C-alpha cells in the first residue's frame, strides 16, 4: 500500500499537488462516488485519510464505510456525522435532510486541500464545544470559498477554480453532482 492521500500530500515538497496529479486522483474519487451514489449509498466521511493509494501512487481506493448509509429521495439522511472540516453546511442544521451532495462538498474540500496543502475550513475540536464557537464555524463554511481561499491555490487553471467553487457551494441545490 502507498498510504493514505493525507500522507502523500504532506510528503510533497510544497505539501500540495500539481493540477494534473490533483485532476487524475480527483477523477478516480469522482468515479468511486458516482458508483456509490448510483447505488443509493452516501459515504458521509470523504476525507484525505479515507482515500488510500496503491504502492505506485497511481490508483486510489475509498475506505472506511462506517458512516455510509443508504439514501433515496423518499428516505433522506438527517444524522450529524463525519469530520467537521469536510462536512457540508447542511449537515450541521438540525432537521435538515441531505443526500449525496454532502459527499460532493467533501470532494471539493479534498481537491482544495490537495491544491493548497491546507484545509479550507480548519476546525479544531474547541470550535465545537460551545454554541457560539459552532456558530462561528458555521458562518465560515456557509460563506464558501473566499478570494483568500483562491489566492493560495497557485498555478491552477481558472477552470479548476470554477470546479472547486461548484463543489464547495454552500447551497446544496446548486452544488455540482456526479
N, C-alpha and C positions, 0 to 999 in steps of 0.2 A: 504494500500500500504506500501511496505517496503522501499520506497525512491528509489533514483537512485544509480547506480553502483559506481559513484564517491563518494557519501556519505558513502556507505557501505565500500569501500576500506579505506577511511580516518578514519573510526571508528575502524579499526583493530589495534591491539597492535603495530605492526611494520609498519602500514599503507600499508600493502601488503597482498596478499592472498597466501595460500599454493598451491602447484601444483594441488592437487586433486580438490580443490574448483575452481581453475582457469580453469582446464580442463572441469569440469562439466558445468560451466557457458559459457565457450567458445564454447562447443558443441551446446548449445542452440542458441547462437548468430549465429553460422555457419548454423544451421538448418533454422533460420529465413532468412539468406542471400541466402541460397540455394532456398528457396521458392520464394523470390523476384526475384532473378536472373533468375530462371526458367520461370518466367512470364515476363521477359524483363524489369524489374524495377531495377534501381540503386538508392540506398538510398542517397548517397553522403554526409551524415552527421553522420556517425557512430562515436560515442564518448561515454565515460562513462556516461555523463549527459543525453544521449538519450537512455539509457538502464535502464528500471525500474525493480525493484524486487518486488515479492509478499511479503506478511507480514511475511512468514516463511523464506524468503531469499533463496528460492529454485528454483524459476522459474523466467525467465526474459520475458519482453515484450519490443520490439523495438518500440520507439516512435519518434515523430517529423519527419513527412514525407514531410515537407515544401520544401525541396530542392530535393526531389526524382524526378526522371524523367524516361520516357520510353527510352529504348535503344535497338538498334539492330545493327548488323554488317553494314547494309546499312544506319543506322541513328545513328552514334556515337555522344557522348556528347562532348562539347567543352568549356562550361562555367566554369570560375574560381569561385568556390563556396566551402562552407564547412569551417570547422575550420582548420586554417593552421597547428596546431600541429598534426592533424590527416590526413592531406592531402598528397596524393601520389605526388611524384615529377612531374609527367606528367601533373597534374592539373595546375601547375604554368607556363607551357610553352605555350605561345600564339600560337593558331592554332593547338595544339595537340588534336587529337581525343582520347577519352577514353571510358571505359565502366565499367563493374562490377569489374574489377581488382582494381579500386580505393577503393572499399568497403573492399577488402581483405587486402590491405595495412592498412586501418584504423582498421580492426580486429586485425592485428598484433600489432598495437600501443596500442589498448585496452588491449590485452593479456600481452604485455610487462609492461604496467602501473600497471595491477593487480599483476604482479610478482615482480616488483621492488618498487612500490609506487611512481614512478615519470615518467613523460613523457620522451620518448627517445629524442625528438626534441622539447624542450620548445620554445615557440615563444611569447615573449612579443610584444605588439602592436607596439612598437617603431621599431621592426625589419622590419616591412613592410612599414615604412614611406619614405625611400629613396631607389633608385635603388641599391646602394651599400649594404645597410643592407639586402635587399631582396636577393641579390646575395649571401651574407654570409649564410643566412638561407638555400638557395637552395643548396649550397655546403655541408652543414651539412646533409641534408636529402638525397642528391644524394650518399653520402658515405654509407648510410645504417647503420646497426648495427656494431659498432666497438668492439674491445676487452674490452674497458672500459664499454660499454653498457652491455656486457655479464657478466662482473665481479660483477655487482651489483645484479644480479639475483642469490641469494644464495639458495642452496638446491633444485634446479630444475634439472631435468634429461637432459642429452645430447640430447635426442630425442625432448624434449620440446624446447630447444635452437635452434635445427635444424629447427623445425616448425616455430619459430619466424623469423629466417633468411629467410626462404622460403616465408613468408608473407611480411616481411619488406625488400623486394628486390627492389632496385631502378629500375630494368629493368622489366617493366610490362609484357613483353612476357615470362619472366622466373618466374614470381610470381605465387605462389600456387593459385589454384582456388577451388571452392566448387565442 
